[in-house]
Amino acid sequence: MSDGLRLLLDEMLSGEIAVQLRHHGWDVVVAVVDDPALIGTSDEDLLAHATSEGRAIVTANIGDFAAISTRRRSQGRDLQGREHCGLAYITSRHFPQDRSYVGAIVGALHKLLESDMVPPAGAETYLRRPES
């Protein structure tokens, strides 16, 4: 159901988000928490892993990933000569940690994937809660 759009959900995000998106036909979404080899991976290494798999990262860890992205941009690319495959940020302003958190993120990512608006290589975007 996708033309190469692939996402990796950072460790702070529930694997249930990936499960629900796969239920909607988005088999291109995986969660760090579902892969024991990725749990506890540094942000820099996680971004390198996502890049090697052609995945954009979805994260609430804006400060660390924005800094890594800025550093990579200033250096041209990562050590292997690749840009990252995009970063999608989740803020508590748009996604408060309440009962609707998982469902709201699923809805926002579904809309992002459906509209083909996953950030392109090297780009960053902020997810917005879909309007009801």
C-alpha positions in Angstrom: 0.0 0.0 0.0 3.0 2.3 -0.3 5.6 3.4 -2.9 8.7 3.1 -0.7 7.4 5.1 2.3 8.7 3.4 5.4 8.7 4.5 9.0 10.5 3.5 12.2 8.8 4.4 15.5 11.3 5.5 18.1 11.5 3.6 21.4 9.2 5.9 23.4 6.3 5.1 21.1 4.1 2.1 21.6 4.3 -0.9 19.3 0.5 -0.8 19.2 0.9 2.2 16.8 2.6 0.0 14.3 0.2 -2.8 14.8 -2.8 -0.5 14.2 -1.2 1.0 11.1 -0.5 -2.5 9.7 -4.1 -3.3 10.4 -5.0 -0.4 8.1 -2.7 -1.8 5.4 0.5 0.1 6.2 3.0 -2.8 6.5 5.8 -0.3 6.1 5.7 0.8 9.8 7.9 -0.9 12.4 8.5 0.0 16.1 11.9 -0.1 17.9 10.1 -1.8 20.9 9.3 -4.8 18.7 12.9 -5.4 17.8 15.1 -6.4 20.7 18.2 -5.6 18.8 17.2 -2.0 18.5 16.1 -1.4 22.1 18.5 0.9 23.9 20.3 1.9 20.6 21.7 5.4 20.7 19.9 8.0 18.7 22.8 8.4 16.3 23.0 4.7 15.7 19.2 4.4 15.4 19.2 7.2 12.7 22.0 5.3 10.9 20.0 2.1 11.1 16.8 3.8 9.8 18.8 5.3 7.0 20.2 2.0 5.9 16.7 0.6 5.8 15.2 3.6 4.0 13.0 4.6 6.9 12.0 7.9 8.3 12.0 8.1 12.1 8.9 9.1 14.0 10.0 10.4 17.4 9.0 12.7 20.4 12.8 13.1 21.1 13.0 16.4 19.1 16.0 17.9 20.8 18.4 15.0 20.2 17.3 14.2 16.7 17.1 17.8 15.6 20.7 18.3 16.8 21.9 15.2 15.0 20.1 16.3 11.8 21.6 19.7 12.0 25.1 18.3 12.6 24.7 15.9 9.6 23.4 18.8 7.4 26.4 20.9 8.4 28.8 18.0 7.6 27.1 17.2 4.4 25.9 13.7 5.2 26.6 10.8 7.6 29.8 8.9 7.7 28.6 6.5 5.0 27.7 9.5 2.7 24.0 9.2 3.2 21.4 11.7 4.3 18.8 10.5 6.8 15.5 9.4 5.3 13.4 12.0 7.2 12.3 12.8 10.7 8.7 13.2 11.9 8.4 14.8 15.3 5.6 14.4 17.8 5.0 17.2 20.3 3.0 17.1 23.6 1.3 20.2 22.4 -0.4 18.4 19.6 -0.4 14.9 21.2 -0.9 15.2 25.0 -0.3 12.0 26.9 -3.9 11.0 27.5 -6.2 8.1 26.5 -6.3 9.3 22.9 -2.5 9.4 22.5 -2.0 6.2 20.5 -5.2 6.6 18.4 -4.2 10.2 17.6 -0.7 9.2 16.5 -2.2 6.4 14.4 -4.6 8.8 12.8 -1.8 11.4 12.1 0.6 8.8 10.6 -2.2 7.2 8.6 -3.0 10.6 7.1 0.7 11.3 6.5 1.2 8.0 4.7 -2.1 8.3 2.8 -1.2 11.8 1.5 2.3 10.7 0.6 3.7 13.5 2.9 6.4 11.5 4.7 9.3 13.9 5.0 11.8 13.5 2.2 15.4 12.5 2.8 17.1 15.0 5.1 13.9 16.8 5.9 12.0 17.2 9.2 8.3 17.7 9.9 6.0 18.0 12.9 3.0 15.7 13.0 -0.3 17.4 13.6 -3.4 15.8 15.2 -5.9 15.0 12.5 -9.0 17.1 12.7 -12.1 15.3 13.7 
